[in-house]
Amino acid sequence: MTKDWKTRTQLVHEGSRRSQYGEMAEAIFLTQGFVYPTAEAAEARFVKASEDEFIYARYGNPTTRMFEERIAALEGTEDAFATASGMAAVSGALMSCLRAGDHVVSSRALFGSCLYVLEDVLQKFGVRVTFVDGADLDQWRKAVTPGTKAVFFESMSNPTLELVDIRSVSEIAHAVGALVICDNVFATPIFSRAVEQGADVVVYSTTKHIDGQGRALGGVVCGTKEFIRKTLEPFMKHTGGSMSPFTAWIMLNGMATLDLRCRAMADTALTLARALADHPNLSRVIYPGLASHPQHDLALAQMGSGGTLVTFDVKGGKEAAFRFMNALATRTSDLHKRLRTSWASRRA
């Protein structure tokens, strides 16, 4: 079968595994372990499992493997490892490759939990962390030294939508042999080709666009087979951050409409941003797709889009912002007003 598939075909078919029953839909293998015909066969599998052999669900599972192969193909990496949450992916990618005495350079504009891992967890274990303004290439050049082991950034920050120039920062990092770890969740695998632009390891919270319906937590780390299977997998399988088979099945189903949803969301985001740009009750509208955004050119060059999210500041401070939020209503059967703590759900 040809692998010269377009994105939407990949999102439906890549990595499919069918049992002897020839099922049409991806099967959910809800099992925590697997049986072996003999004790010798069990020993052999623990020593070295083949590509389609499994030992324990924390190490791997057919359903989870389908999802890993599908997202790796979409991202353009050799392999991927599915995790229990986006933060399991971030912390696993960082902690599996770092040790006491190593130096990391990170952008300062980060999701709070990412900042905690870098600022508290890693430094507590002796990893030196330097924070920079992610949009300032001169700060990256000054901070990255021959002893730097890795750089970390969100390609589009949460929630200020500040972009990092992936190609330029990757060139700076690679010049000293540092690993480039990119949290690409807001840019999405639909718009951002982070690996083509220089990233070595790409991290996603699949809770966001990939599920897209607010059903499950998940994450994934994409990279070379060497990094995924030799560096990351031993850490993840022994510390327990693996994705469950049921969650992997949810993510597989979410991927089927990922391209359609992300493009529709980006179109809507641009329409909203343009409509809100001159609103008298807003002090600022942040959307990289607007020509007024200071990184508009970078957004179009790096993503070809402004992305799926719009951020704005309401005049009048917290009281006015809360009044606005409380006035929002999502029409459900009981007309309850709902606030969501995770982005990119179609029901948000």
C-alpha positions as CSV (number, residue, x, y, z in Angstrom):
1,M,0.0,0.0,0.0
2,T,1.3,3.5,-0.9
3,K,2.4,5.8,1.9
4,D,2.2,8.9,-0.3
5,W,-1.0,9.9,1.6
6,K,-2.4,13.3,2.1
7,T,-2.9,14.6,5.6
8,R,-6.6,13.7,5.9
9,T,-6.0,10.2,4.7
10,Q,-3.1,9.8,7.2
11,L,-5.4,11.0,10.0
12,V,-7.8,8.2,9.3
13,H,-5.6,5.3,8.2
14,E,-2.0,5.6,9.3
15,G,-0.9,2.9,11.8
16,S,-4.1,0.9,11.5
17,R,-3.8,-2.6,13.1
18,R,-6.5,-5.2,12.4
19,S,-7.0,-8.4,14.3
20,Q,-7.9,-11.7,12.7
21,Y,-11.5,-10.5,12.6
22,G,-10.8,-7.8,10.1
23,E,-12.7,-5.0,12.0
24,M,-13.3,-1.7,10.2
25,A,-12.8,0.6,13.2
26,E,-9.7,0.7,15.4
27,A,-10.1,-2.0,18.1
28,I,-9.7,-1.1,21.8
29,F,-7.4,-3.6,23.5
30,L,-8.6,-3.1,27.1
31,T,-6.0,-5.4,28.7
32,Q,-3.2,-4.6,31.1
33,G,-1.1,-7.7,30.2
34,F,-0.5,-10.3,27.5
35,V,-0.1,-14.1,27.6
36,Y,2.8,-16.2,26.3
37,P,2.7,-19.8,25.0
38,T,5.7,-20.8,27.2
39,A,8.0,-19.5,29.9
40,E,10.7,-19.4,27.3
41,A,8.6,-17.2,25.0
42,A,7.9,-14.8,27.9
43,E,11.6,-14.6,28.7
44,A,12.4,-13.9,25.0
45,R,9.8,-11.1,24.8
46,F,11.1,-9.4,28.0
47,V,14.6,-9.5,26.6
48,K,13.5,-8.0,23.2
49,A,10.0,-7.6,22.0
50,S,9.5,-7.4,18.2
51,E,7.7,-4.5,16.5
52,D,4.3,-6.1,17.0
53,E,4.7,-7.8,20.4
54,F,3.6,-6.4,23.7
55,I,4.4,-7.1,27.3
56,Y,2.4,-4.8,29.6
57,A,0.1,-1.9,28.9
58,R,2.4,0.6,30.6
59,Y,5.1,-0.4,28.1
60,G,2.8,-0.5,25.1
61,N,-0.5,-1.7,23.7
62,P,-1.8,-2.3,20.2
63,T,-4.4,0.5,20.4
64,T,-1.8,2.9,21.9
65,R,0.7,1.9,19.2
66,M,-1.8,2.7,16.5
67,F,-2.1,6.2,17.9
68,E,1.7,6.6,18.2
69,E,2.3,5.6,14.6
70,R,-0.4,7.9,13.3
71,I,0.8,11.0,15.1
72,A,4.4,10.3,14.2
73,A,3.5,10.1,10.5
74,L,1.6,13.3,10.8
75,E,4.4,15.1,12.6
76,G,7.1,13.6,10.3
77,T,9.1,11.9,13.0
78,E,10.4,8.3,13.2
79,D,8.5,7.5,16.3
80,A,6.3,8.7,19.2
81,F,5.4,7.8,22.7
82,A,1.8,8.4,24.1
83,T,1.5,9.7,27.6
84,A,-1.2,10.1,30.3
85,S,-1.4,13.9,29.9
86,G,0.3,16.8,28.2
87,M,2.4,17.5,31.3
88,A,3.5,13.9,31.4
89,A,4.8,14.4,27.9
90,V,6.6,17.7,28.8
91,S,8.1,16.4,32.1
92,G,9.1,13.1,30.5
93,A,10.8,14.7,27.5
94,L,12.8,16.9,29.8
95,M,13.6,14.7,32.7
96,S,14.5,11.6,30.6
97,C,17.3,13.4,28.9
98,L,18.7,15.6,31.7
99,R,20.7,15.1,34.9
100,A,22.2,17.1,37.7
101,G,24.7,19.7,36.3
102,D,23.1,19.9,32.8
103,H,22.0,23.3,31.5
104,V,18.7,24.2,29.8
105,V,17.7,27.4,28.2
106,S,13.9,28.0,28.0
107,S,11.6,30.7,26.8
108,R,10.0,32.6,29.8
109,A,6.4,32.8,28.4
110,L,5.2,29.3,29.4
111,F,2.1,27.5,30.6
112,G,2.2,27.6,34.4
113,S,2.8,23.8,34.8
114,C,5.6,23.9,32.3
115,L,7.2,26.7,34.3
116,Y,6.9,24.7,37.5
117,V,8.7,21.7,35.9
118,L,11.6,23.9,34.8
119,E,11.7,26.3,37.7
120,D,11.0,24.0,40.6
121,V,11.4,20.3,39.7
122,L,14.4,20.4,37.4
123,Q,16.3,22.9,39.5
124,K,15.6,21.0,42.6
125,F,17.5,18.0,41.1
126,G,20.5,20.1,40.1
127,V,19.6,21.1,36.5
128,R,20.6,24.7,35.7
129,V,17.8,26.6,33.9
130,T,18.2,30.0,32.1
131,F,15.0,31.8,31.0
132,V,14.9,34.2,28.1
133,D,12.5,36.3,26.2
134,G,11.4,33.7,23.6
135,A,10.9,36.3,20.8
136,D,14.4,37.8,21.3
137,L,17.0,35.9,19.3
138,D,19.9,37.9,20.9
139,Q,18.8,36.6,24.3
140,W,18.9,33.0,22.9
141,R,22.4,33.6,21.5
142,K,23.7,34.9,24.8
143,A,22.1,32.2,26.9
144,V,22.9,29.1,24.8
145,T,26.5,28.1,25.5
146,P,28.7,25.1,24.6
147,G,27.6,23.4,27.8
148,T,23.9,23.7,27.1
149,K,22.2,20.3,26.9
150,A,18.7,21.3,25.7
151,V,16.5,24.3,24.8
152,F,12.7,24.3,25.5
153,F,10.0,26.5,24.3
154,E,6.3,26.7,23.4
155,S,6.2,27.5,19.7
156,M,3.1,29.6,20.5
157,S,2.8,30.5,24.2
158,N,-0.2,29.8,26.4
159,P,-2.1,32.1,26.6
160,T,-0.3,35.2,25.3
161,L,0.2,33.7,21.8
162,E,3.9,34.8,21.6
163,L,5.8,32.9,18.9
164,V,9.3,31.5,19.0
165,D,11.2,31.4,15.7
166,I,11.7,27.6,15.6
167,R,14.2,27.6,12.7
168,S,16.5,30.3,14.2
169,V,16.4,29.0,17.7
170,S,17.1,25.5,16.4
171,E,20.1,26.8,14.5
172,I,21.5,28.5,17.7
173,A,20.9,25.3,19.7
174,H,22.3,22.9,17.2
175,A,25.5,25.0,16.8
176,V,26.5,23.8,20.4
177,G,24.9,20.3,20.1
178,A,21.9,21.1,22.2
179,L,18.6,19.2,21.8
180,V,15.6,21.3,20.7
181,I,12.4,20.4,22.6
182,C,9.3,22.2,21.2
183,D,5.9,22.2,22.9
184,N,3.8,22.7,19.7
185,V,0.3,22.3,21.2
186,F,-1.1,25.7,20.2
187,A,0.5,25.7,16.8
188,T,-1.0,22.2,16.2
189,P,0.5,19.5,13.9
190,I,-1.8,20.8,11.1
191,F,-0.2,24.2,10.9
192,S,3.2,23.8,12.3
193,R,6.0,21.6,10.8
194,A,8.3,22.0,13.8
195,V,10.6,19.1,12.8
196,E,11.1,20.4,9.3
197,Q,12.0,23.8,10.9
198,G,14.6,22.2,13.2
199,A,13.0,20.8,16.3
200,D,14.4,17.4,17.5
201,V,11.6,16.6,19.9
202,V,8.0,17.8,19.6
203,V,5.5,17.6,22.5
204,Y,1.7,17.8,22.4
205,S,-1.1,17.8,24.9
206,T,-3.6,15.7,23.0
207,T,-6.2,16.9,25.5
208,K,-6.5,20.0,23.3
209,H,-6.9,19.9,19.5
210,I,-6.2,16.2,19.0
211,D,-9.1,15.0,21.1
212,G,-11.0,18.2,20.4
213,Q,-14.1,17.3,22.4
214,G,-13.1,17.6,26.0
215,R,-13.3,13.9,26.7
216,A,-9.9,12.8,27.9
217,L,-6.5,13.8,29.1
218,G,-3.5,12.8,27.0
219,G,-0.1,13.7,25.6
220,V,2.5,12.6,23.1
221,V,6.2,13.0,22.5
222,C,7.4,12.8,18.9
223,G,11.0,12.3,17.9
224,T,13.7,10.0,16.5
225,K,13.5,6.3,17.3
226,E,16.7,6.7,19.2
227,F,15.3,9.3,21.5
228,I,11.8,7.8,21.9
229,R,12.8,4.2,22.5
230,K,16.3,4.6,24.1
231,T,15.9,7.8,26.2
232,L,12.2,8.4,26.8
233,E,10.6,5.0,26.9
234,P,12.6,3.6,29.7
235,F,11.8,6.6,31.8
236,M,8.1,6.7,31.0
237,K,7.5,3.0,31.4
238,H,9.1,2.9,34.8
239,T,7.6,6.1,36.2
240,G,4.1,5.3,35.0
241,G,3.1,8.2,32.6
242,S,1.8,6.1,29.7
243,M,-1.5,6.6,27.9
244,S,-4.3,4.1,28.5
245,P,-5.6,2.1,25.6
246,F,-9.1,3.6,25.9
247,T,-7.7,7.1,25.8
248,A,-5.6,6.2,22.7
249,W,-8.8,5.0,21.0
250,I,-10.4,8.4,21.8
251,M,-7.5,10.2,20.4
252,L,-7.5,8.1,17.2
253,N,-11.1,9.0,16.7
254,G,-10.3,12.7,17.3
255,M,-7.6,12.6,14.7
256,A,-10.1,11.7,12.0
257,T,-11.5,15.3,12.0
258,L,-8.4,17.1,13.2
259,D,-7.5,18.9,9.9
260,L,-11.1,19.9,9.4
261,R,-11.6,21.2,12.9
262,C,-8.3,23.1,13.1
263,R,-8.8,24.9,9.8
264,A,-12.4,25.8,10.7
265,M,-11.2,27.1,14.1
266,A,-8.5,29.2,12.5
267,D,-11.0,30.7,10.1
268,T,-13.3,31.6,12.9
269,A,-10.5,32.9,15.1
270,L,-9.5,35.3,12.3
271,T,-13.1,36.5,11.9
272,L,-13.5,37.1,15.6
273,A,-10.1,38.8,15.9
274,R,-11.0,41.2,13.1
275,A,-14.4,41.9,14.6
276,L,-13.0,42.6,18.1
277,A,-9.9,44.5,17.0
278,D,-11.4,48.0,17.5
279,H,-14.0,47.1,20.2
280,P,-14.3,50.0,22.7
281,N,-14.4,47.7,25.7
282,L,-11.2,45.9,24.9
283,S,-7.8,47.3,25.5
284,R,-5.9,44.7,23.5
285,V,-6.7,41.9,21.0
286,I,-3.9,39.3,20.5
287,Y,-4.0,37.2,17.4
288,P,-1.0,36.4,15.2
289,G,-3.2,36.3,12.1
290,L,-3.8,40.1,12.4
291,A,-1.5,42.3,10.4
292,S,-1.2,44.4,13.6
293,H,0.4,41.6,15.6
294,P,4.2,42.2,16.0
295,Q,4.9,38.6,14.9
296,H,2.4,38.4,12.0
297,D,5.1,37.7,9.4
298,L,6.6,35.0,11.5
299,A,3.2,33.3,12.1
300,L,2.5,33.2,8.4
301,A,6.0,32.0,7.5
302,Q,6.1,29.3,10.3
303,M,2.5,28.2,10.3
304,G,0.7,29.7,7.3
305,S,-2.0,30.7,9.7
306,G,-2.6,32.8,12.8
307,G,-3.8,29.7,14.7
308,T,-7.0,28.6,16.4
309,L,-7.1,30.9,19.5
310,V,-7.7,34.6,20.2
311,T,-6.7,36.4,23.4
312,F,-8.0,39.8,24.5
313,D,-7.9,42.1,27.5
314,V,-11.2,43.5,28.8
315,K,-11.0,47.1,30.0
316,G,-11.9,47.6,33.7
317,G,-9.7,44.9,35.2
318,K,-10.8,41.6,36.9
319,E,-14.3,42.9,37.8
320,A,-15.1,43.7,34.2
321,A,-13.4,40.5,32.9
322,F,-15.5,38.4,35.3
323,R,-18.7,40.2,34.4
324,F,-18.0,39.4,30.7
325,M,-17.2,35.7,31.5
326,N,-20.3,35.3,33.6
327,A,-22.4,36.7,30.8
328,L,-21.3,34.0,28.4
329,A,-23.7,31.2,27.9
330,T,-23.2,27.9,26.0
331,R,-26.6,26.7,24.8
332,T,-27.1,23.2,26.3
333,S,-30.3,21.4,27.2
334,D,-30.4,23.1,30.6
335,L,-28.9,26.4,29.4
336,H,-26.1,26.2,32.0
337,K,-23.3,28.7,31.7
338,R,-20.0,26.9,31.5
339,L,-16.4,27.8,31.7
340,R,-13.7,25.5,30.4
341,T,-10.2,25.0,31.7
342,S,-8.8,23.3,28.6
343,W,-8.6,24.9,25.2
344,A,-9.5,23.7,21.7
345,S,-12.6,21.7,22.5
346,R,-15.4,21.9,19.9
347,R,-17.8,22.3,22.9
348,A,-15.8,25.1,24.5
